[in-house]
Amino acid sequence: MNHVGTSPEKHSSRPEKPAYRVGVVDDEPAIRETVRDVLTKYGCVIETARNGEEAVAMIQQRAAAPATAYDLVLCDIRMPGKSGY
């Protein structure tokens, strides 16, 4: 691919943008898998949780090491047990 005003050599030497770390929380496997598949295509690093309890544990674990904290958490708001509210 050639970009106007940019040589191919210069364009290909750009540093890679770091991947966003995204948590996906939903009690429905099909939703988790679909969101994971779509965001992975955009270069995101995805971790999933099946319920609110798992999500809280994941977030607490990542919060202990700020360099690995989530950039975004997508959460279903209606789940059995601990909801996404």
C-alpha positions as CSV (number, residue, x, y, z in Angstrom):
1,M,0.0,0.0,0.0
2,N,1.4,3.4,-0.9
3,H,0.3,6.5,0.9
4,V,0.4,9.9,-0.7
5,G,3.4,11.9,0.3
6,T,5.0,9.0,2.2
7,S,7.5,6.5,0.9
8,P,6.7,2.8,1.6
9,E,10.0,2.5,3.6
10,K,9.1,5.3,5.9
11,H,5.5,4.1,6.4
12,S,6.6,0.5,7.3
13,S,9.0,1.7,9.9
14,R,6.4,3.3,12.1
15,P,6.4,1.9,15.6
16,E,3.4,-0.4,16.5
17,K,0.7,1.2,18.6
18,P,0.3,-0.7,21.9
19,A,-2.8,-2.9,22.2
20,Y,-5.7,-1.8,24.3
21,R,-6.5,-4.3,27.1
22,V,-10.3,-4.8,27.3
23,G,-12.3,-6.8,29.8
24,V,-15.6,-8.2,28.5
25,V,-18.2,-9.3,31.0
26,D,-21.4,-11.1,30.0
27,D,-23.2,-14.2,31.2
28,E,-24.0,-15.3,27.6
29,P,-21.1,-17.1,25.9
30,A,-22.1,-16.0,22.4
31,I,-21.9,-12.3,23.4
32,R,-18.5,-12.7,25.0
33,E,-17.1,-14.6,22.0
34,T,-18.5,-12.1,19.4
35,V,-17.2,-9.1,21.2
36,R,-13.8,-10.8,21.7
37,D,-13.6,-11.8,18.0
38,V,-14.5,-8.3,16.8
39,L,-12.1,-6.4,19.2
40,T,-9.3,-8.9,18.6
41,K,-9.4,-8.0,14.9
42,Y,-8.7,-4.4,15.9
43,G,-5.6,-5.5,17.9
44,C,-7.1,-5.4,21.4
45,V,-6.1,-7.8,24.1
46,I,-9.3,-9.3,25.5
47,E,-10.0,-11.0,28.8
48,T,-13.5,-12.3,29.5
49,A,-15.6,-13.0,32.6
50,R,-18.8,-14.9,32.9
51,N,-20.3,-12.9,35.8
52,G,-19.9,-9.9,38.0
53,E,-17.9,-11.8,40.6
54,E,-15.3,-13.0,38.1
55,A,-15.1,-9.4,36.7
56,V,-14.4,-7.9,40.1
57,A,-11.7,-10.4,40.7
58,M,-10.1,-9.7,37.3
59,I,-10.2,-5.9,37.8
60,Q,-8.8,-6.2,41.3
61,Q,-5.9,-8.4,40.1
62,R,-5.1,-6.0,37.2
63,A,-5.4,-2.9,39.5
64,A,-2.5,-4.3,41.6
65,A,-0.2,-3.8,38.7
66,P,-1.1,-0.5,37.0
67,A,0.9,-1.4,33.8
68,T,-1.6,-4.2,33.1
69,A,-4.8,-2.4,34.1
70,Y,-7.8,-2.5,31.7
71,D,-8.2,0.4,29.3
72,L,-11.9,-0.4,29.0
73,V,-14.4,-2.9,30.5
74,L,-17.5,-3.7,28.6
75,C,-20.1,-5.1,31.0
76,D,-23.6,-6.5,30.6
77,I,-25.8,-4.8,33.1
78,R,-28.3,-7.6,33.6
79,M,-26.6,-10.8,34.9
80,P,-27.5,-13.2,37.6
81,G,-25.8,-12.5,40.9
82,K,-23.7,-9.4,40.8
83,S,-25.0,-7.2,38.0
84,G,-23.1,-4.8,35.8
85,Y,-24.4,-1.7,37.7
